């Protein structure tokens, strides 16, 4: 089996069995190609599975070391994860019997705390959307859903019309690993989605299940959503690096600040591990300490 066939089957495995998003899939395949290019520079040709089986842990460590000054440690972690997943796939399919990556430990890195914006800033973004035409109605509905239900942008663009129940104000979400969860839809978000759906047909070119459409009638992309957020940030003069994921962070941080139970927030966000959700608690405490240090006369 040649290299192209191996990576093609790996891509199918990531998409179908692992349920990885297209974004993660692209990154993993890119990481594997960069790994192959490094080996080629070292005069190690990868033509088929036998060449992969002959590699030693030192070859993989050398690759990671070669990227150390170029990439962040988080990128190195992802690259190692891509290689490990690739080798696990090859062993699982009995394509090879030896896995040189299994003894390599991932480097420990301190994950950055989630960044949130204030409630007033979220409202400013929403109010900057002049919901007059169908595209503006769509934009407001998307922002309200991301903030009101804590959606990842990949989850938002994957929403189909059948997934949202406006009678019961709930939304079925397909999250990471193709795990389904049901999240509540707030009254403001429900109203915005209702107004958008009433005029969604203006964007249709052919029948599609996608709830959120671009101006050409196709399912909107994550990049388009990011550009839309940037447009309204500029409009309301918020000079911060705000991405669609910032709205999800803000959703969790604001709930926590209002006294919501952290396990309830974990369920809403679709986190498999509570430790992931607990990062929001640390971020919230850090913010409180900053405010305290600036405001309290006896803080220092």
C-alpha positions in Angstrom: 0.0 0.0 0.0 1.6 3.3 -1.1 1.7 6.5 1.0 -1.3 8.2 -0.7 -3.5 5.1 0.0 -2.4 5.0 3.6 -3.2 8.7 4.2 -6.5 8.3 2.3 -7.6 5.4 4.5 -6.4 7.4 7.6 -8.6 10.3 6.6 -11.6 8.1 6.2 -10.9 6.6 9.7 -10.7 10.0 11.3 -13.9 11.2 9.6 -16.1 8.1 10.0 -14.9 6.1 13.0 -13.4 8.9 15.2 -15.9 11.5 14.1 -13.3 14.3 13.9 -14.3 17.7 12.5 -13.1 18.7 9.1 -10.8 21.3 10.8 -9.1 18.6 12.9 -8.9 16.2 10.0 -7.2 18.8 7.8 -4.7 19.6 10.6 -3.9 16.0 11.3 -3.3 15.2 7.6 -1.2 18.3 7.2 0.9 17.2 10.3 1.5 13.8 8.7 2.6 15.4 5.4 5.0 17.7 7.3 6.4 14.7 9.1 6.9 12.9 5.8 8.7 15.9 4.4 11.0 16.0 7.4 11.9 12.4 6.9 12.6 13.0 3.2 15.0 15.8 4.1 16.7 13.3 6.4 17.0 10.9 3.4 14.3 8.6 4.9 11.9 7.8 2.1 8.3 6.7 3.1 6.9 4.8 0.1 4.7 2.2 1.9 3.8 0.7 5.3 7.1 -1.2 5.7 9.0 2.1 5.7 6.7 3.4 8.5 7.3 0.2 10.5 11.1 0.6 10.2 11.1 4.1 11.9 12.4 4.4 15.4 11.3 6.7 18.2 14.4 8.8 17.7 13.0 9.7 14.2 9.8 11.0 15.7 11.6 12.9 18.5 13.9 14.4 15.9 10.9 15.7 14.0 9.3 17.3 17.1 12.7 18.8 18.0 13.1 20.3 14.5 9.8 22.1 14.9 10.4 23.4 18.5 11.6 26.9 17.5 9.0 27.2 14.7 5.8 26.2 16.5 4.1 26.7 19.8 4.2 23.8 22.2 0.5 23.3 21.6 1.3 22.7 17.9 4.0 20.2 18.9 1.4 18.4 21.0 -1.0 18.2 18.2 1.7 17.0 15.8 2.6 14.2 18.1 -1.1 13.4 18.6 -1.5 13.2 14.8 1.5 10.8 14.5 0.3 8.6 17.5 -3.2 8.4 16.0 -1.8 7.5 12.6 0.3 4.7 14.1 -2.6 3.4 16.2 -4.8 3.3 13.1 -2.1 1.3 11.2 -1.7 -1.2 14.1 -5.5 -1.4 14.5 -5.9 -2.3 10.8 -3.0 -4.8 11.1 -1.2 -2.8 8.4 1.9 -2.8 10.6 2.7 -4.6 13.9 5.2 -2.1 15.5 4.3 1.3 16.8 7.4 3.5 17.4 5.3 6.4 18.7 3.8 4.6 21.7 6.7 5.2 24.1 6.9 9.0 23.4 5.2 11.1 26.0 3.4 14.3 25.1 5.1 17.5 26.4 3.3 19.1 29.3 2.0 22.5 28.5 -0.1 25.0 30.5 -3.3 25.6 28.7 -4.2 29.2 28.3 -7.2 30.3 30.3 -10.3 31.0 28.2 -10.8 34.6 27.3 -14.3 36.1 27.7 -15.8 39.5 27.0 -18.2 41.3 29.2 -22.0 41.0 29.1 -22.1 44.6 27.9 -19.7 43.8 25.1 -21.8 40.8 24.0 -24.9 43.0 24.0 -23.1 45.7 22.0 -22.3 43.1 19.3 -25.9 41.9 19.1 -27.3 45.4 19.0 -24.8 46.3 16.3 -26.7 43.9 14.0 -29.4 45.9 12.2 -31.8 43.0 11.7 -33.5 44.5 8.6 -32.7 42.1 5.8 -32.5 38.3 5.8 -28.7 38.2 6.1 -28.8 40.5 9.2 -31.5 38.3 10.7 -29.3 35.3 10.1 -26.3 37.0 11.7 -28.3 38.0 14.8 -29.7 34.4 15.1 -26.2 32.9 14.9 -24.7 35.3 17.5 -27.6 34.8 19.9 -27.3 31.0 19.5 -23.6 30.9 20.0 -23.8 33.0 23.1 -27.2 31.8 24.4 -26.5 28.1 24.0 -22.7 28.0 24.2 -22.2 26.4 20.8 -18.9 25.8 19.1 -18.8 27.5 15.7 -18.5 24.0 14.1 -21.6 23.0 15.9 -23.4 26.1 14.8 -22.8 25.7 11.1 -23.8 22.0 11.4 -27.3 22.8 12.7 -30.1 21.5 10.5 -33.6 22.9 10.4 -34.9 19.7 12.1 -32.5 20.1 15.0 -34.2 23.1 16.5 -37.4 22.8 18.4 -38.8 26.3 18.9 -42.0 25.0 20.6 -39.9 23.6 23.5 -36.9 26.0 23.0 -34.3 23.2 22.6 -31.6 22.4 20.1 -30.0 19.1 19.3 -26.3 19.6 18.8 -23.7 17.2 17.2 -20.5 17.9 19.2 -17.0 16.5 19.2 -16.7 12.8 18.5 -20.2 12.9 17.0 -21.7 13.1 20.5 -25.2 14.4 20.6 -26.5 16.7 23.3 -29.7 18.7 23.9 -29.2 22.4 24.9 -31.7 25.0 25.9 -32.4 27.9 23.6 -33.0 31.2 25.4 -36.0 33.4 24.6 -34.0 36.0 22.8 -32.2 33.4 20.6 -35.5 31.7 19.9 -37.1 34.9 18.8 -34.1 35.7 16.5 -34.1 32.2 15.0 -37.9 32.5 14.4 -37.5 35.8 12.6 -34.7 34.4 10.4 -36.5 31.1 9.6 -39.5 33.2 8.4 -37.3 34.7 5.7 -34.8 31.9 5.2 -36.4 30.9 1.9 -35.1 34.2 0.4 -31.6 32.6 0.5 -32.6 29.2 -0.9 -31.4 28.1 -4.3 -32.1 24.4 -3.8 -33.4 22.3 -1.0 -31.0 21.9 1.9 -31.3 20.8 5.5 -28.8 23.4 6.7 -30.4 26.0 9.0 -27.8 28.8 8.4 -27.2 29.6 4.7 -24.8 31.9 3.0 -25.9 34.4 0.3 -25.6 31.7 -2.3 -27.9 29.3 -0.5 -25.3 26.9 0.7 -24.5 25.9 4.3 -22.5 28.7 5.9 -18.8 28.0 6.8 -16.9 28.5 10.1 -14.7 31.1 8.3 -17.7 33.1 7.2 -19.0 33.2 10.7 -15.6 34.5 11.9 -15.7 37.2 9.3 -19.2 38.2 10.3 -18.2 38.5 14.0 -15.3 40.7 13.0 -17.6 42.9 11.0 -19.8 43.7 13.9 -16.9 44.1 16.3 -15.6 46.8 14.0 -19.1 48.4 13.8 -19.4 48.7 17.6 -15.7 49.6 18.0 -14.7 46.7 20.3 -10.9 46.6 19.8 -10.4 43.1 21.0 -9.4 39.8 19.4 -12.9 38.2 19.6 -13.6 35.0 17.7 -16.8 32.9 17.5 -15.3 30.7 20.3 -15.0 33.8 22.5 -18.8 33.8 22.6 -18.8 30.2 23.9 -16.2 31.1 26.5 -18.3 34.1 27.5 -21.4 32.0 27.8 -19.6 29.7 30.3 -17.9 32.5 32.2 -21.1 34.5 32.6 -23.1 31.5 33.8 -20.4 30.6 36.3 -20.4 34.3 37.5 -24.1 34.1 38.0 -23.8 31.1 40.3 -24.5 28.2 37.9 -23.2 24.8 39.0 -20.1 23.8 37.1 -21.4 20.3 36.3 -24.5 21.9 34.7 -22.1 24.1 32.6 -20.1 21.0 31.7 -23.3 19.3 30.4 -24.3 22.4 28.4 -20.8 22.7 26.8 -20.6 19.0 26.0 -17.2 18.6 27.8 -16.4 14.9 28.4 -14.1 15.9 31.3 -14.9 18.2 34.2 -11.3 19.4 34.3 -11.9 21.2 30.9 -14.9 23.0 32.4 -13.0 23.9 35.5 -10.7 26.1 33.4 -13.6 28.6 33.3 -13.6 28.7 37.1 -9.9 29.6 37.2 -10.5 32.3 34.5 -13.4 33.7 36.5 -11.4 33.8 39.8 -8.4 35.4 38.0 -10.7 38.1 36.6 -12.2 38.8 40.0 -8.8 39.2 41.5 -7.8 41.7 38.8 -10.9 43.7 39.5 -10.3 43.5 43.3 -6.7 44.7 42.9 -7.7 47.7 40.8 -10.7 48.7 42.9 -10.3 47.9 46.6 -8.4 50.6 48.6 -6.7 47.9 50.8 -5.9 45.4 48.1 -2.2 46.2 48.3 
